[in-house]
Amino acid sequence: MLALGLSVIVGALDGFGLAMFLPLLQMVDGSGTSDPESLGSLRFLVDGMRDLGIPLTLTSVMLMMLLLFTLKGIAKFIEAWYRVIIQRYFIKKIRFNSIDLLSNYSYKSFVLADVGRIQNTLSGEVGQLITSYKNYTAAAQAVVMVLVYVVLAFLANPEFALFVAIAAVLSNQVYRLLYSKTKDASKKMTKGAHRFQGQLIQQVAFFKYLKATSLMKPFSRKLKETVSYMESLGKKMGFYNAILASTKEPLMLVAVIGVVLIQVTYFSQNLGLIILSLLFFYRSLTFLMTLQTSWNQFLQVSGSLENLTEFMEDLRKDQDKTGSKVLENIQTGLELKNVQFAYTKSPVLRDITLSIARNETIAFVGESGSGKTTLVNILAGLIEPDSGQFLIDGCDSRDLDISSYQKRIGYITQEPVIFSDSIYNNVTFWAERTDENLQRFWNALRSAAIDDFVRSLDAKEDSLLGNNGILVSGGQKQRISIARELFKTIDVLIMDEATSALDSETERMIQQNIDDLKGKYTILIVAHRLATIKNADRIVLLSQGRIENAGSFEELKQSSKAFSKMVELQEV
């Protein structure tokens, strides 16, 4: 509202300054005098000067004009700077909100979401929002300025205001079809951008496979098809905008000529008032065209705005639900009671009941699709059971502030999470470099059996790991990941297929590290290779989402034909 109020002040000062041209022209036409009546209702400007004891001379009129336009310049500066402040605050707030909403987005919803849409909305679409906001505020300002000049024109010449209103209605009818086509193309452009971002993410993620199998070019053709589709939409919107830009001046000239003819022929207005009317008319019509152009440009990115609004609403609807109880640490253990879960309609887990004591090492095995990872996701607090209970120290997870529990979790996946940064920052997660943190850092490396390797590097802990850890081996990446989890103060260590992508020797060494941690943490292991879980306290065998059997390695070999067959096939 303040920005629009400043626009009113700018327009009024500009109009008053233009109105002073009329007495100025009357003074230089040879008579040396001015007729206040020729200003219509704007005569208060001249009357005000006289009331203040200012003689109406050529010099005083010019000084008054200078004062009015100087004040207009000051108001214009304040308005422009304030608009920039508002724009940057608006964009910052949108980015902060999107970050917060994504951070609290439920994992179940994330799994089912379109990754391309998430990537495109949070990067490209937010950038488009800046353009959208600028065009929208420019259009709003243009509306205010048109109204200001219409009011000024009405004060000077009521007939003129009528002409401006008619011109506005007619021009809006001319451009309505362009607005509709532009908005439709913008929506399609946004959907195309989602598709492009999704394909681009896949090209980067599967780069090695596509390159090694000569499928990079066919996949690149799909990307190019999407780009071509988006560019064709961009050309359409550009075509509509070009029509708008190229027809502004001819339409303006037609309107000016029409107004002059009408004023001279039918209303017998004097030349001075016609000139003043033309100045107001030109100003108002200029802002009217600015309004049409800005609005059309706003519509070009309206698809992004609608998508961002819908996306933020989707995030808002699927936020994590959490309780208020804070967990300091795990005292007794974890328990699942009659847990059921499904991502869509087909159940993934059925009637899962399981107790895990504190510092017990539990392994989950079973064929692909048996529900191992989903079960661990529930134990990690990533997803809530559809029915049943997940208890932590006897407290229902729904009553807990789940983040306080997750702070006590270390999580290691098959593909190690390595940030493109130094070893120190990867392990400590950018913790402040204090003596205490450095000591904890080296202790964590020692527990993960990677400290000797780091000490052998030229830059030691400051050595960079490259994009996704490309500068170190798979085993070294995995050990750095283990060190990161051990650097934290944790109670539960989850290893989801953590060694299945490693060679046998590296796997054996990491397995030794895990065995050394046994009894210090509650360790949950998802494994295909049974050799890595021989020393687990208990092994849980899953089949089609149910617990089929549980026991030690030797107990399961004796009691479960399915497990015994798995052992035989892997020659454990």
N, C-alpha and C positions, 0 to 999 in steps of 0.2 A: 504493500500500500504506500509506503514511503517513496519508493521508486516512481510509482505512478503519480503521486503528489508532486514530486520534483519535476516530472514531465509536464504537468499542468503549469507549474511556475515557469519552466523554460518556454513553453508555447505562448503563455500570456505575455512574458517579457518580449519575446520575439515579435508578437503581434502588435504590442504597444509601440515598439521601435519602428516597425513598418508603417504604422499609422502616422508617425511623425513625418513621414516622407511627404504627406499631402500638404501640410502647412509650409514645408520646406519648398516644395514645387511652386506653391502660390507666391512665395516671397521672391523667387528668382525668375518669375515670368514677366517681371517688369513693374508690377504694382507695388512690391515691397511690403504688402500686407497679407494677412491670413484671415480666412472666414471660418470660424469654428463650426458653424452650422454644417459645413461640407463634410465634417467627420461623423455626422449622425450621432448615435449614442456614445461614440468614442470622444465626443467633444470634451469630456471631463478631463482628458489629458492636458488640453490647452487651458481649460478653466482652472485646473489645479496649479499650473505654472503661474497664472495671474494671481490666484489667491495667495500664493507664496511670495508675491511681490517680484516675480521674475518677469522682466519685460519680454514680450514676444518678438525677438529679433532673430536674424539669421544665425547669429552665433549661439544664442541661448537654445534654439531648436536643435542645432547640430550637437551641442553639448548634452542636451537631454537624450538625444538618440544614442550618443556615445555611452552615457550612463546606463541606459536601458540595455544596450547590447553587451556592455561589460558585465552587468548583473546577470544577464542571460548566460554569458560564458562561464561565470562562477557557478551558477546553478547547474549548467550542463556538466561541468567537471565533477561536481559533487554527485550528480545523478549517475554519471558513467562509472565513477569509482565505487559508489555504493552498489551498483549493479554487479560489478566484478566481485566485490566481497560476498554478495548474496549468492552468486553463481558458484564460487569456489566452496562456500559453506555447504551449499546444496549438494554438490558433487561429493564432497568429503563425507557428508552424512549418508548419502546413498552407498558409497563404498564401504563405510564402516558397518552400516546395517547389513549389507550383503555378506560381509566377512563374518559378522556375528551369527547371522541366520545359517550360513553354510557350516560354521563351526558346530552349531547345535542341531544340524540336520540329522535325522535318524538314519542309522546305517542301513536299515531295511529299505527305506525309501531311496537312499543313494544307490543301492545295488540295482534297483529297478528303474533308475532314472536314465535319461539320455545324456551321456557324458559330453557329447558334442554341444548340446544345448547349455549345459553348465559352463563349459569352457568359453563358448561364444558369448554367453550373457554376461559373465563376470569380467570379461576382457573387452571384446569388441563392442558389445551393446552398451556398456557403461560409458565407453568413449563416445558412442553415438548420442547418448543422453545429453552430453555437454552441448553438442550441436543443436539437439532438439530444444534444450532449455533456452539457448541463445536466441533461436528463431522465434520461440514462443514469447519470450519477453520483448523481443523486437516488435512482434505483431501486436502485443498488448500496448506497448508504448505508442505504436502507430495509431491504434484506435483512440487513445487519449489525445494525441496531437490532432487528429482529424476532428474530434469533438471540440477541442479548443478553438481551432480555426473556424469551424462552423459557427460557434457561438460569437466569435469576433466578427465574422462576416454578417451574422444576423444583426449584431449591434450597429454595424456600418450600413448594411443594406439587406433587409429581410428577404427580398426576392432572390438574392444571391444564395442564401442558405438553402432555399428550395432547390436551386439548380445543383448544388453539391450533393444533396440527398438523392436526387434523381440519378446523377452520374454514378453515385456509389451503388445504388440498386442495380442499374443496368450493367455495370462492370462486373458485379458479383455474379450476375446471371451468366455472363460470357465465360467466366472462369470456373463455374461450379463443376462442369464436366471434367476439367483438368484436375481439380482437387480430388474428385472421386477416383480417377484413373491413377493418380499419383499415390494415393493411400493404398489402393489395392496392390500396386507394384511393390510398395514398401513392405507390406506383409509377406509377400512371396520372397522378397530379398532376405528378410530375416530368417525364414525357414531354410533358404538356400545356405545362409551363413552357418546355421546349426549343422547342416549336413557336411559342409566343407570342413568345419572345425573337427567334427567327429572323424572324418576320413583322415585329416591331417594328423590327429593324435594317433590313429592306428598306423599310419605310415612311419611315424617316429618310433612307436613302440615295437613294431614288427620289422624294423629296418633290416636287421641282419637276415631274417628269414626271407624277406622279399628280394634282397640282394643276392642271396645264395641260390635261390631257386629261379632267378631270372623273371620273377613276377613283378619287379619294380615298375617296369614300363607299362604293363597292363593296368596296374593299380594307379599309376600316375595319370593314365588316360581317364580313369574315373574322376580323379581330382580335377583334371582339365575340363571335363564335361560339366562339373559343378560350377567351376569358375566361369565357363562360357555362359551358362544359364544365368548366373548372377550378373555378369556384364551386360547381357541382353536386357535385363531388368533395369540396370543402371542407365543404359542408353535410353530406354523408354522414359525414365524419370527426367533425364537430362533434356530429352526432346520436349517434354511438357514444360519444363522450366524455361527452355529457350523460347518457346512460343510466348510465355508470359513476359519474359524480359524484352523481347523484340516488339511486342505490341503496346508496351506501356506508353512510349512517347507519342506514337500516332494517335492513340486514343486520347491522350492528354491534350494534344494539339486540336483535335476535333472538338473536344469539350471547351477549350479556351475560345476558339473561333465562335462556337455556338453562343457562349455566354456574352462575348463582346457584341455580337449581332443583336441578340435579344435585348441587352441593356441599352444599346444605342437606338435601335429601331422602335422598341415598344415602351421603354421607360424613360427615354430622353435624359439619361443621366449625364452629368458633366464629366469631362475628361478626367479630372482628379479623382472622383469617386470610382470611375471605371478602373483607373490604374490601381487604386487601393483594393478594389474588389478582385482585380486580377492577381494582385500579390497574395491576397488571402486564398484565392482559388488555387493558384499555383502551389502554394504551401500545402493546402489541404489535400489537393489531388496527388502531390508528390508523396505524402504520407499514406494516402489511400493505396497508391501503387506499391509502396513499401510494405504496407499491410498485406497485400495480395501476394507479393513475392515471398515475404517472410513466412506467411501461412503455408504457401505451397512447399517451401523448403522444410518447414516443420512437418508437413505431411509425408515428405520423402523419408523421414526417419521415424514416423509415427509407429511403424511396425515394430521398431526397436523398443519404443516406449511402451507399447502394449505388451510386448513379450516380457520386458523387464518387470512390469507391474504384475503380470500373471506368474512369472517365475518367483518373484519375491513372495507372492501370496502362497504359491505351492510350498516354498521353503517354510513359510510361517505355519502352514497347516500341519507339516510333518516334523515339528521340532521334538527333540528328545524330551520325554517326561521324566522328571526326577523328583525324589523326595527331599527331605530336609535334614535327615540324620547324617552326621559326618563320621566316617570311619577313620580311626587313627591308624590302626594296623589290624591284621588278621590274627585272632587268638585261637580259634578252634578249627575252622575249616569251612568248606563250601558244601552245599547240598542242593540237589535237584529233586523235586517231588512232582511226579506225574506230568512232566513237561511235554507239551505239544507245540509244534511250530510249523508254519508254512509261509513261503514267500508269496505265493499266489494261492491257487486252490489246492494243489497237490501237497499233501503233508510231507515235510522233510524229516521231522522227528515225531515219534509216537511214544507216549507213556514212558518217558525217560525218568527213572528214579535212581539216584546215585549220590553217595556220600564220599567226600574227599577230605581226609584229615590234614591238618596243618603240617607242612613239610613232607608230605607224601609225594612220591613220584608216580604219576599215572600216565599210561600210554593208551592212545585210542587207535585201533586198527579196524580194517574192513575194506570191502571193495569200493571202488570209486562210486560216489553217489550214495554211500551208506549214511551220510550225515555227520561225519567226523568234524569237519571244519565248522559246520553250523553249530554243532554242540559246543565246540570251543568258543565260538563267537558269543554264545549265551553266557558261558563261564567268564568271558572277558567283559561282560556288560555291554557288548555292542548292540545286541538285540534283546528284546523282552520276549518271554514265552507268550504264545497266544493263550495258553491256559497252563495251570500248574504254577509252581513256585520255584524261584531261585533264591536260596537262602545263603547269606554270608554271615558267619558267626551267629546263626539262628535268626537273623533279621531279614525280612523280605527285601529283595533288591529294589522293589518299587518304593519302599519307604526311605531308601538311602539316597544321599547325594552321590550319584553313581560315579562322578568324577573323583570323589575322595577315595573310592575303591580302585578306580583305574590308575590313580597315581601310584598305587602299590603293585602295579603289573609291569613286567617286562615282556615284550612281544617280539619274537624273531620269526620271520617268514622265510619261505623258500627262496624268494628273490630279496636279498638283503636291501634294506633302505639305506642308501648312501647319498648324502647331500654333496653337491658340487662345492666343496669347501675343504678346510684343513682337517687333519685327523683329530686334533684337539676339539674343534667345534663340532665334528661329527659325534664324538664320544660324549662330550659334556653338554651338547645342545646349546652352544654359545654361552656357557656359564662364564662368569667373571673369572679372570685368570688370577686367582689368589693362591697362596702357598697351600692352603687346605685343599682347594679344588685340584691343584696340580698333583698333590699326593694321592687324592682319590682317583684321579685320572690314571696314574701309573699303576695303582693297585688293581683297577679294573682291567687294564691291559694285561697285567700279570695273570689275573684269574682267567682271562680269555686266551692266554698263551700267545700273545701277539706283541709283547713288550720288546723282546729282542729284535724283532723285525723293525719296529718303529725306531729304536735306538740306532739301528744301522743306517737309517736314511740321513741324507745330508741336512735336511731341515727338521729332522726328528718329528716332534708333534705338530709342527707347522707345515708339514708336507701336504701338498694339495692332492686330492684323490681323483679329480677330473669328473666329467659328466657321468653320473651313476657309478662312480668308482672304477672307471675304465683303466686307471693307471695301476690297479692292483689286481691280484688273482681272485677267483671266486672264493677260495678258502679264506684269504685275508679279509675280503669284504665281510664274510660271515662272522669272522672273529671280531672285527671292528663293531659289527652289529651287536654281538654278544657283550662286548665291552661297554657299549652305550647303555644296555639294560642293567649291567652290573654297577655302573657308575651311579645309577639312581638308587634310592632306598626302596627296595621292593620286597614283597612277600611271595608273589606268584610269578613264575617264569613260564611263559607259553612258547612252545617251539612247534610251529606249523610247517611240517615238511622241511625243516631247517637244514637238513643235510642231504636231501635226495638229489640235488643238482651237483654234488661234489664228487670228486674222484675218491676211490676207496681209502687211499692213504690219508687224505685230508679229512675225510669223514671219520676215520678211526681216531685221529688226533682230537677233533672237535668232540667226538663222543667221549673221549677220556676227560675233556674239560667238563662236560655235562655230568659225568659220573662223580667228578670231584665236588660238584655243587650239590649233589644229592644229600638230602637231610638239612640243607641250609635254607632251602626255599620249597614252596609247593610248586612242583614242576609238572606241567601238562604238555604231553608230547603227542603230536599227530604224525604218524610215520607209515610209510609203505615198506621200508626196509626193516625187516624184523630184527636184524642183527643189532640195530642201534637201540633196541628197547629191551634187550635180554635182561638187563639189570634193573628194570623198573619194578617198583614195589607191587604194582598191579597193572594188568593189561585189560582194557575193556574192548570187547569185540562187538562191533555194530554191524547190522544187516538190515537194509531197507528201513532205516530210521529207528530201529529198535536195538536195545542191548540184548545181544544173543547169549553172551557169556562173559565172565570176568574172573580173573585170578592171576597168579604169577605165571611166568613164561612156562615153566615146567607143568604147572597145574592145567593150563589151557591145552598144552600138547596132549595131555592125557584125557581131558574131559570134552574137548571140542574137535570134532572131525574136520570142520572147516578150517580151524586154526592150524591143526596138524598138517593139513594139506598145503596151507600157505607156507609153513615152515619147510616142508619137503620140496616144494617148488623153488623156494629161494635157497635151498641147500644150506640152511642155517645150522 
